[in-house]
Amino acid sequence: MEKPLHCPRPGSRAYEVVIYNRQVRALLKENESHPDYDDRWADLMRQTVEAADAEEAEAMAARRYPPEAGFVIASVKAVSQ
């Protein structure tokens, strides 16, 4: 299990960030694997982020899963509590 992107703090709320890796997807279509990332990154992966707002949640996810490494943030939505 991966570590959470951020620990809860007063005033923050939970957001679900959905991420995949476009490079992994492209390689799998060619029956190849990415040298650095598991094939599971071709699928939508969900992470829960504790942030002040959706923009902060997306920025935190982008730092951990950078677009230049092929990661795509498909969606960010508040988690009902």
C-alpha positions as CSV (number, residue, x, y, z in Angstrom):
1,M,0.0,0.0,0.0
2,E,1.3,3.4,-0.9
3,K,1.7,6.1,1.7
4,P,-1.0,8.8,1.7
5,L,-0.1,12.0,-0.2
6,H,-0.7,14.1,2.9
7,C,-1.8,13.6,6.5
8,P,-4.9,15.3,7.8
9,R,-4.7,18.8,9.3
10,P,-7.3,21.1,10.7
11,G,-9.4,22.8,8.0
12,S,-8.4,20.2,5.4
13,R,-10.7,17.7,3.7
14,A,-10.3,14.5,1.8
15,Y,-10.1,14.4,-2.0
16,E,-9.9,11.4,-4.3
17,V,-7.3,11.9,-7.0
18,V,-7.5,9.5,-10.0
19,I,-4.3,9.0,-11.9
20,Y,-2.8,6.8,-14.6
21,N,0.4,6.8,-16.7
22,R,0.0,7.4,-20.4
23,Q,3.5,5.9,-21.2
24,V,2.6,2.7,-19.5
25,R,-0.7,2.5,-21.4
26,A,1.0,3.1,-24.7
27,L,3.6,0.4,-24.0
28,L,1.0,-2.1,-22.9
29,K,-0.8,-1.6,-26.2
30,E,2.4,-2.8,-27.9
31,N,2.7,-5.7,-25.5
32,E,5.7,-4.1,-23.7
33,S,6.3,-3.0,-20.2
34,H,7.6,0.3,-18.9
35,P,11.1,0.0,-17.4
36,D,10.3,1.9,-14.3
37,Y,6.5,1.6,-13.6
38,D,4.4,-1.4,-13.0
39,D,1.8,-2.3,-15.6
40,R,-1.0,-1.5,-13.1
41,W,-0.3,2.2,-13.9
42,A,-2.1,1.7,-17.2
43,D,-5.3,1.5,-15.1
44,L,-6.9,4.3,-13.1
45,M,-5.3,4.4,-9.7
46,R,-7.0,6.2,-6.8
47,Q,-5.3,8.1,-4.1
48,T,-6.8,10.0,-1.2
49,V,-5.3,13.4,-0.5
50,E,-5.9,15.7,2.5
51,A,-5.8,19.2,1.2
52,A,-7.3,22.7,1.7
53,D,-9.0,22.5,-1.7
54,A,-9.1,20.6,-5.0
55,E,-6.4,22.7,-6.5
56,E,-4.0,22.0,-3.7
57,A,-4.9,18.3,-3.9
58,E,-4.1,18.3,-7.6
59,A,-0.8,20.1,-7.1
60,M,0.2,17.6,-4.3
61,A,-0.6,14.7,-6.6
62,A,1.3,16.3,-9.5
63,R,4.4,16.7,-7.3
64,R,4.4,13.0,-6.4
65,Y,3.2,11.8,-9.9
66,P,4.8,14.3,-12.3
67,P,3.3,14.9,-15.8
68,E,6.7,14.8,-17.3
69,A,7.0,11.2,-16.2
70,G,3.8,10.4,-18.1
71,F,1.3,10.6,-15.2
72,V,-2.1,12.1,-16.0
73,I,-4.5,13.3,-13.3
74,A,-7.8,12.2,-14.6
75,S,-10.0,13.7,-11.9
76,V,-10.0,15.3,-8.4
77,K,-13.2,15.2,-6.3
78,A,-14.1,15.8,-2.7
79,V,-14.8,12.7,-0.7
80,S,-18.1,12.7,1.1
81,Q,-17.8,12.4,4.9
